[in-house]
Structures are given as C-alpha cells and as structure tokens.
Amino acid sequence: MAMLEVKNLGISFGGLRAVNGFHVTIEKNQLYGLIGPNGAGKTTVFNLLTGVYKPDAGSILLDGKDITGESDIEISKAGIARTFQNIRLFSKMSVLDNVKVGMHNHHEYSALAGIFHTPKYKKEEALMDEKAMELLKVFDLADMAETNAANLPYGKQRRLEIARALATDPKLLLLDEPAAGMNPKETGELMDMIRFVRDEFDMTILLIEHDMKLVSGICEKLTMLNFGEVLAEGTTSEVLNDPQVITAYLGE
C-alpha cells in the first residue's frame, strides 16, 4: 500500500483552474520531489494535501485512509506535517517550546489542568519536555533549548522547523523549499539531514524545491508541474532529462 495516493486532484479560484487532475503515488520511505516553475501550483498542492484548501475534485489517501476535504487539524492528526518556504517559527518562544507546540495534537489536557498545574498537566508537560529534548539532540539544537527561536542562525531555524514538524509524529513530511536562502555549504548539510530524517524516523518525504542539485542528489522520483497540471513524472533522471521539462522549467 502506498503512503500517499492522490488521484485527479483539482481546485479553482475565481474561475481560474489552479490545479487540474493532479496525481501522485508515493511509497513508504520514498524521497519524492515536486518541481516546476514559479506559479506552477506546487504550494497549492501542498495546501490541498494539508487541508488549508479543500479540493473541488479528486481524492487523497494517506496510508489507505481517505482524508479528502478534512480540516488541517484532522489531517495533522492523521499523519501529515509540513514546513514552509518562509520559515514560520514562533520567534518569541524558546526553541524547546517551538518543538512542544507540535506535540499538542497527541498530548492533551484541559484548560483548567493547565491553569492549576494538576498532576495530569505536570505528567504531560514532562513527557513533552523529554521528547522535545530528544528531537533537539538529533538536530544538534539541545544546547539552544532556552534560546528564543528568532535568535537562531538561519540554518538552525530551518532545522528547528523540521524538528517541530517531526514532533507531530507524522507518517508523511512535506518540505516546502527547504533550501531557500541557504548557501552551498548549508544546502549540502541539509541534504544529509533530509536523508537522516528519512532513515532515522522511518519517514516518507515529499519536497518542493528549485535547487536542482539538491533535487538530483536526494530525490528518487519526481513529478513536474506546469500551469497546475502534471507535465512529467518518473525517476529523477527521467524527469530532469525530459525535453518538455528542460523547455518549460530549465529554459533551455
């Protein structure tokens, strides 16, 4: 069974068909890339997969479960987590608390328990602290646990955003242009980190990326979007060498 199976997905905005007939099948533990020029519909697809937008056509199956049209909260609970092209951390919160935010779908207590610091509250907070610190150690951020997220260097903010996404305990991790704003050294470190996340966390990863060095270095399969429709799909080598892709995306 595929981890993600999307068929005939579509959405329109004001009469404009932003995504039309999108389809993809991603197997468990795959590193899969979604590429295409600016405005091709890539982020719209991510928003459809995560419940930000509700599709007006098609279906989304996650690990065999139909999540089509579910809310973003329900989809997060089902097992999809994402990062964003523009980093969206809680800048005035500590590194530790940013990671703990991602855990609240799985650790619940009442508002009164939080106000009065009941034993249940203390137990849940202790469990979250422990798990959050484990994640921060994995991403080499443990020594910055009490630092405000805004004070982290850019590359470490990217690491923190991925750590927070993993804190939701997802089955599928969506990375939206994770290399944006990075220098070549940081991009190389990011490639190693994405591979590590896939292997260490038994994770399936779908990423949007414009950095073709990163795409060709880590993605096993690709789908190319153009004007909201699938232009090409297949192995990374097949897609990047497809004449239509070269013409539409690489401009050659």
Wavefront OBJ file of the C-alpha trace (Angstrom):
o trace
v 0.000 0.000 0.000
v 1.286 3.455 -0.954
v 1.869 6.003 1.794
v 0.211 8.719 -0.325
v -2.101 8.186 -3.267
v -3.613 11.241 -4.942
v -5.981 10.993 -7.893
v -7.429 13.709 -10.161
v -6.965 16.465 -7.540
v -8.191 19.899 -8.532
v -9.173 23.342 -7.279
v -10.278 26.621 -8.856
v -10.029 30.188 -7.570
v -12.401 32.711 -9.102
v -12.805 30.689 -12.261
v -9.075 30.042 -12.654
v -8.107 26.367 -12.531
v -5.081 26.479 -10.233
v -4.570 22.694 -10.049
v -6.143 20.280 -12.506
v -6.012 16.489 -12.495
v -3.003 16.270 -10.179
v -1.991 12.729 -9.348
v 0.891 11.121 -7.499
v 1.699 7.848 -5.759
v 4.430 7.894 -3.113
v 5.614 4.697 -1.487
v 6.572 4.393 2.175
v 10.091 5.737 2.912
v 10.406 7.369 -0.506
v 12.120 10.725 -1.023
v 9.897 12.318 -3.652
v 10.229 15.718 -5.309
v 7.624 18.098 -6.722
v 9.195 20.612 -9.105
v 8.039 23.283 -11.507
v 8.399 26.990 -12.288
v 7.043 29.713 -10.006
v 3.261 29.759 -10.205
v 3.035 26.144 -11.384
v 0.772 25.161 -8.464
v 3.235 23.373 -6.183
v 2.355 25.199 -2.966
v -1.338 24.944 -3.831
v -0.892 21.159 -3.963
v 0.750 21.261 -0.518
v -2.159 23.354 0.773
v -4.628 20.802 -0.615
v -2.743 17.908 0.977
v -2.642 19.615 4.382
v -6.249 20.862 4.497
v -5.528 24.556 4.065
v -7.608 24.344 0.870
v -10.409 21.884 0.180
v -10.293 20.315 -3.310
v -13.291 20.551 -5.614
v -12.257 17.331 -7.378
v -10.217 14.229 -6.715
v -9.171 12.163 -3.721
v -6.305 11.970 -1.204
v -5.461 8.700 0.541
v -2.868 8.664 3.331
v -1.701 5.166 4.220
v -5.017 3.857 2.877
v -7.194 6.372 4.771
v -9.317 8.837 2.791
v -8.524 12.341 4.104
v -10.040 14.287 1.202
v -11.580 17.542 2.432
v -10.610 17.024 6.076
v -9.563 20.007 8.188
v -5.909 20.898 8.669
v -6.114 19.711 12.291
v -7.589 16.336 11.337
v -5.021 15.878 8.568
v -2.227 16.686 11.003
v -3.599 14.067 13.401
v -3.836 11.579 10.507
v -0.110 11.994 9.923
v 0.892 14.797 7.534
v 3.263 17.527 8.714
v 4.856 20.353 6.740
v 7.376 23.143 6.744
v 7.120 26.395 4.799
v 9.212 28.259 2.233
v 9.193 31.265 4.551
v 10.083 29.931 7.983
v 7.116 30.132 10.368
v 8.517 29.676 13.837
v 7.160 31.291 16.985
v 10.005 33.768 17.134
v 9.435 34.956 20.715
v 9.153 31.425 22.090
v 12.080 29.269 23.080
v 13.478 26.564 20.824
v 12.126 23.947 23.247
v 8.631 25.433 23.303
v 8.527 25.630 19.497
v 9.022 21.872 19.347
v 6.466 21.265 22.094
v 3.856 23.169 20.082
v 3.989 20.346 17.557
v 3.100 17.771 20.204
v -0.225 19.125 21.397
v -2.240 17.003 18.958
v -1.018 13.949 20.864
v -0.731 15.298 24.414
v -3.953 16.818 25.672
v -5.103 18.265 28.975
v -7.913 20.647 29.872
v -7.567 24.404 30.233
v -8.236 24.058 33.959
v -5.464 21.471 34.264
v -3.114 23.950 32.611
v -4.195 26.808 34.870
v -3.904 24.846 38.116
v -0.923 22.689 37.093
v -2.655 19.459 38.032
v -0.738 16.156 38.213
v -2.030 15.281 34.705
v -0.701 18.594 33.393
v 2.693 18.044 35.022
v 2.926 14.496 33.677
v 2.064 15.571 30.113
v 4.495 18.505 30.235
v 7.286 16.245 31.494
v 6.666 13.786 28.670
v 6.697 16.598 26.102
v 9.889 18.076 27.555
v 11.595 14.697 27.315
v 10.522 14.025 23.736
v 11.310 17.590 22.640
v 14.825 17.392 24.057
v 15.385 14.087 22.268
v 14.456 15.764 18.971
v 16.651 18.767 19.708
v 19.615 16.471 20.363
v 19.041 14.786 16.990
v 19.135 18.175 15.261
v 22.080 19.470 17.307
v 19.935 22.139 18.983
v 19.794 20.851 22.563
v 22.263 23.437 23.839
v 19.964 26.185 22.490
v 16.755 24.827 24.046
v 16.071 28.002 26.039
v 17.120 30.396 23.264
v 14.411 32.381 21.512
v 13.836 30.954 18.041
v 14.387 34.404 16.488
v 17.973 34.393 17.753
v 18.972 31.212 15.916
v 21.095 31.435 12.752
v 19.094 30.852 9.582
v 20.261 27.283 9.013
v 19.382 26.303 12.584
v 15.939 27.872 12.202
v 15.402 25.506 9.265
v 16.468 22.596 11.458
v 14.097 23.710 14.200
v 11.167 23.927 11.792
v 11.782 20.349 10.649
v 12.140 19.200 14.275
v 8.813 20.852 15.120
v 7.143 19.136 12.164
v 8.501 15.760 13.314
v 7.156 16.443 16.807
v 3.647 15.872 15.409
v 4.688 12.233 14.832
v 3.846 12.255 11.110
v 3.807 9.492 8.512
v 4.455 11.943 5.675
v 6.658 15.039 5.893
v 6.163 17.844 3.357
v 9.137 20.181 2.929
v 8.406 23.441 1.081
v 11.655 24.707 -0.492
v 13.841 23.720 2.468
v 16.999 25.038 0.764
v 15.587 28.532 0.176
v 18.078 31.166 1.328
v 20.850 28.663 2.041
v 24.426 28.833 0.813
v 26.024 25.774 -0.864
v 27.553 24.512 2.387
v 24.219 24.750 4.214
v 22.459 23.059 1.291
v 24.897 20.136 1.478
v 24.251 19.808 5.212
v 20.518 19.969 4.535
v 20.749 17.099 2.053
v 22.485 14.965 4.665
v 19.856 15.930 7.251
v 16.910 15.030 4.978
v 18.424 11.623 4.270
v 18.999 11.162 8.001
v 15.389 12.081 8.821
v 14.100 9.598 6.263
v 16.259 6.787 7.641
v 16.226 7.573 11.369
v 12.496 8.340 11.607
v 11.339 5.799 9.004
v 9.824 8.796 7.210
v 8.232 9.347 3.820
v 9.176 12.776 2.416
v 7.692 14.937 -0.327
v 9.524 18.158 -1.071
v 9.144 21.211 -3.268
v 12.500 22.551 -4.369
v 14.078 24.778 -7.018
v 17.654 23.772 -6.213
v 18.273 21.117 -8.856
v 21.490 19.995 -7.169
v 19.516 19.091 -4.059
v 16.698 17.518 -6.090
v 19.026 15.359 -8.168
v 21.077 14.479 -5.082
v 18.333 13.097 -2.850
v 15.035 12.583 -4.714
v 14.269 9.118 -6.023
v 11.273 10.148 -8.114
v 9.851 13.461 -9.346
v 6.655 14.998 -10.583
v 6.924 18.153 -12.694
v 4.023 20.624 -12.543
v 3.356 23.297 -15.150
v 0.313 25.577 -15.103
v -1.308 23.363 -12.466
v -1.028 20.129 -14.428
v 1.410 17.218 -14.374
v 3.867 17.651 -17.233
v 6.193 14.742 -16.420
v 6.718 12.080 -13.767
v 9.149 9.249 -13.186
v 12.621 8.696 -11.819
v 14.647 11.818 -11.122
v 16.918 11.185 -14.094
v 13.978 10.601 -16.444
v 12.200 13.789 -15.454
v 15.235 16.072 -15.422
v 16.206 14.832 -18.882
v 12.703 15.079 -20.327
v 12.754 17.605 -23.219
v 9.434 19.108 -22.059
v 10.852 19.704 -18.598
v 14.038 21.238 -19.973
v 11.988 23.592 -22.137
v 9.351 24.536 -19.558
v 11.458 24.645 -16.408
v 15.132 24.933 -17.166
v 14.597 27.317 -20.080
v 16.925 25.515 -22.467
l 1 2 3 4 5 6 7 8 9 10 11 12 13 14 15 16 17 18 19 20 21 22 23 24 25 26 27 28 29 30 31 32 33 34 35 36 37 38 39 40 41 42 43 44 45 46 47 48 49 50 51 52 53 54 55 56 57 58 59 60 61 62 63 64 65 66 67 68 69 70 71 72 73 74 75 76 77 78 79 80 81 82 83 84 85 86 87 88 89 90 91 92 93 94 95 96 97 98 99 100 101 102 103 104 105 106 107 108 109 110 111 112 113 114 115 116 117 118 119 120 121 122 123 124 125 126 127 128 129 130 131 132 133 134 135 136 137 138 139 140 141 142 143 144 145 146 147 148 149 150 151 152 153 154 155 156 157 158 159 160 161 162 163 164 165 166 167 168 169 170 171 172 173 174 175 176 177 178 179 180 181 182 183 184 185 186 187 188 189 190 191 192 193 194 195 196 197 198 199 200 201 202 203 204 205 206 207 208 209 210 211 212 213 214 215 216 217 218 219 220 221 222 223 224 225 226 227 228 229 230 231 232 233 234 235 236 237 238 239 240 241 242 243 244 245 246 247 248 249 250 251 252
